[in-house]
Amino acid sequence: INTCTLQQKGDNYAQVETEKEEQNNEILVSGTLKNDGETIEVVFGKTLAKNKIEEIYTLSTSTIPNDAIDSWDASTNGNNSVVAYIKDVDHDNLYELYLCQDGGVIAPSNSAALFAGYENATKIDVGNLNTKNVTNMYGMFAYNTKLITLDLRSFNTQNVTNMSAMFGGDQALTSINLSSFN
């Protein structure tokens, strides 16, 4: 299992991994940091409150549209191979988050809690998320309390050894497509 920490770089955070032979063009993990008693949420490398996200999309192109409110490098190796941007399409002060990589977004082998804790997310579209190298999906979609449906038919789970609590705390989730799971 890779271990990682988040290290501040200006207003953003970068993932620093250890116990890994090579750096892949994977997406950064999200997390929560404690700094002098203050809780800081980090969303794929950017300081951003998870409760401000209402929809998440994975895209197979890294083109950032002109109407994006903000964009940042979301790659583990800091080369913009994975980019993220936010929009507010419906002008409700909640954001649509787009994770983008040419050819599809590569998930890290340790994808534990990768999409967890987005309490206002009503849609998570992972149709362009490459999971072929993922081994840990522990709590991957946990505590998304407004999420009703989730389509995971594009997931490759052949290397996954841990799927515990993958949907834990998802009280509204009533439909999950797991047809491709091994």
Secondary structure per residue as TSV (DSSP state, phi and psi in degrees):
chain	resnum	aa	ss	phi	psi
A	1	I	-	360.0	133.1
A	2	N	-	-75.6	142.3
A	3	T	E	-108.4	149.4
A	4	C	E	-146.2	154.9
A	5	T	E	-132.3	162.1
A	6	L	E	-107.7	134.0
A	7	Q	E	-121.6	132.5
A	8	Q	E	-71.8	135.0
A	9	K	E	-132.4	94.3
A	10	G	T	66.3	-128.2
A	11	D	T	-84.9	-7.9
A	12	N	E	-110.3	172.8
A	13	Y	E	-126.6	142.7
A	14	A	E	-114.6	145.2
A	15	Q	E	-83.5	128.3
A	16	V	E	-112.6	117.6
A	17	E	E	-105.7	150.4
A	18	T	E	-126.8	169.6
A	19	E	S	57.9	41.0
A	20	K	-	-138.3	131.4
A	21	E	S	-69.4	-42.2
A	22	E	S	-138.2	156.0
A	23	Q	-	-93.2	121.2
A	24	N	-	-96.9	170.2
A	25	N	S	-86.5	61.4
A	26	E	-	-96.9	166.5
A	27	I	B	-81.5	146.1
A	28	L	-	-66.2	154.7
A	29	V	-	-86.0	162.7
A	30	S	-	-102.8	162.6
A	31	G	E	-173.5	-176.0
A	32	T	E	-124.4	132.0
A	33	L	E	-114.1	150.6
A	34	K	E	-109.9	128.4
A	35	N	E	-135.6	107.3
A	36	D	T	51.4	43.3
A	37	G	T	83.9	-9.4
A	38	E	E	-92.6	135.5
A	39	T	E	-90.6	128.1
A	40	I	E	-120.5	123.1
A	41	E	E	-92.1	138.6
A	42	V	E	-123.2	120.7
A	43	V	E	-109.2	103.3
A	44	F	T	48.0	45.4
A	45	G	T	96.1	-4.8
A	46	K	E	-118.4	137.3
A	47	T	E	-70.5	112.0
A	48	L	-	-162.1	134.7
A	49	A	-	-72.4	126.8
A	50	K	G	-60.6	-29.7
A	51	N	G	-73.7	-1.8
A	52	K	G	-92.4	0.1
A	53	I	E	-102.4	125.4
A	54	E	E	-108.6	-20.6
A	55	E	E	-146.7	146.4
A	56	I	E	-129.8	133.8
A	57	Y	E	-129.5	140.6
A	58	T	E	-105.2	133.7
A	59	L	E	-123.7	151.8
A	60	S	S	-97.8	24.5
A	61	T	-	-139.3	148.1
A	62	S	-	-103.1	18.1
A	63	T	-	-73.7	128.6
A	64	I	-	-100.3	123.1
A	65	P	-	-71.8	157.4
A	66	N	T	-63.8	-27.6
A	67	D	T	-89.2	11.3
A	68	A	-	-67.4	136.0
A	69	I	S	-72.6	-40.1
A	70	D	E	-155.0	153.6
A	71	S	E	-145.8	156.3
A	72	W	E	-158.6	163.1
A	73	D	E	-73.8	123.2
A	74	A	-	-116.9	20.7
A	75	S	B	-92.6	152.2
A	76	T	T	-69.0	-29.0
A	77	N	T	-98.5	4.5
A	78	G	S	68.6	27.1
A	79	N	S	-112.0	17.1
A	80	N	S	62.0	20.5
A	81	S	S	-69.5	-25.6
A	82	V	S	-123.4	127.3
A	83	V	E	-122.7	154.6
A	84	A	E	-128.1	148.2
A	85	Y	E	-149.1	159.3
A	86	I	E	-123.0	150.7
A	87	K	E	-136.1	165.4
A	88	D	-	-129.9	75.2
A	89	V	T	-58.9	-42.3
A	90	D	T	-96.9	8.8
A	91	H	-	53.3	43.7
A	92	D	S	-110.7	14.2
A	93	N	S	65.0	16.5
A	94	L	-	-115.9	144.9
A	95	Y	E	-104.0	151.7
A	96	E	E	-96.1	126.1
A	97	L	E	-105.2	128.7
A	98	Y	E	-116.8	126.1
A	99	L	E	-109.9	122.2
A	100	C	E	-130.4	137.1
A	101	Q	-	-154.8	134.1
A	102	D	T	-57.5	125.9
A	103	G	T	86.9	-4.6
A	104	G	S	115.2	148.4
A	105	V	E	-78.7	125.8
A	106	I	E	-88.9	118.7
A	107	A	-	-77.5	145.4
A	108	P	-	-69.7	155.3
A	109	S	S	-58.8	-36.3
A	110	N	B	-99.2	91.2
A	111	S	-	-100.0	24.1
A	112	A	T	-57.7	128.8
A	113	A	T	59.1	22.6
A	114	L	T	-55.8	-41.9
A	115	F	T	-117.8	30.2
A	116	A	-	-90.4	148.9
A	117	G	-	82.9	17.1
A	118	Y	-	-90.8	79.9
A	119	E	T	-62.7	-21.3
A	120	N	T	-104.9	5.2
A	121	A	-	-73.6	123.3
A	122	T	-	-103.2	-11.9
A	123	K	E	-146.7	131.7
A	124	I	E	-131.4	110.2
A	125	D	E	-103.9	107.0
A	126	V	-	-110.2	27.1
A	127	G	T	-61.9	-21.8
A	128	N	T	-114.8	33.8
A	129	L	E	-105.4	120.0
A	130	N	E	-87.4	113.2
A	131	T	-	-111.2	15.9
A	132	K	T	-63.3	-25.1
A	133	N	T	-102.5	6.6
A	134	V	-	-76.1	134.0
A	135	T	-	-113.4	-24.9
A	136	N	B	-125.6	115.6
A	137	M	-	-115.7	24.0
A	138	Y	T	-55.2	123.6
A	139	G	T	58.1	24.8
A	140	M	T	-54.7	-36.7
A	141	F	T	-120.9	20.5
A	142	A	T	-67.5	148.7
A	143	Y	T	59.4	38.6
A	144	N	-	-102.2	80.9
A	145	T	T	-69.0	-14.3
A	146	K	T	-106.3	1.3
A	147	L	-	-76.7	125.6
A	148	I	-	-102.8	-42.9
A	149	T	E	-127.7	153.0
A	150	L	E	-148.6	124.6
A	151	D	E	-106.6	108.2
A	152	L	-	-112.4	22.5
A	153	R	T	-65.7	-17.1
A	154	S	T	-86.6	-3.8
A	155	F	-	-73.0	135.9
A	156	N	-	-104.0	114.6
A	157	T	-	-112.5	17.6
A	158	Q	T	-62.0	-25.9
A	159	N	T	-103.9	0.3
A	160	V	-	-75.1	129.9
A	161	T	-	-112.5	-12.7
A	162	N	B	-138.1	114.2
A	163	M	-	-120.5	18.7
A	164	S	T	-58.4	141.3
A	165	A	T	51.0	28.5
A	166	M	T	-56.1	-33.2
A	167	F	T	-122.0	21.9
A	168	G	T	-57.9	132.9
A	169	G	T	78.6	4.6
A	170	D	-	-85.2	76.1
A	171	Q	T	-61.2	-32.4
A	172	A	T	-92.1	-8.2
A	173	L	-	-68.4	115.0
A	174	T	-	-118.2	-13.1
A	175	S	E	-141.0	122.7
A	176	I	E	-132.5	127.3
A	177	N	E	-94.0	109.3
A	178	L	-	-113.7	23.5
A	179	S	T	-61.6	-21.1
A	180	S	T	-97.3	-0.7
A	181	F	-	-67.5	136.5
A	182	N	-	-84.9	360.0
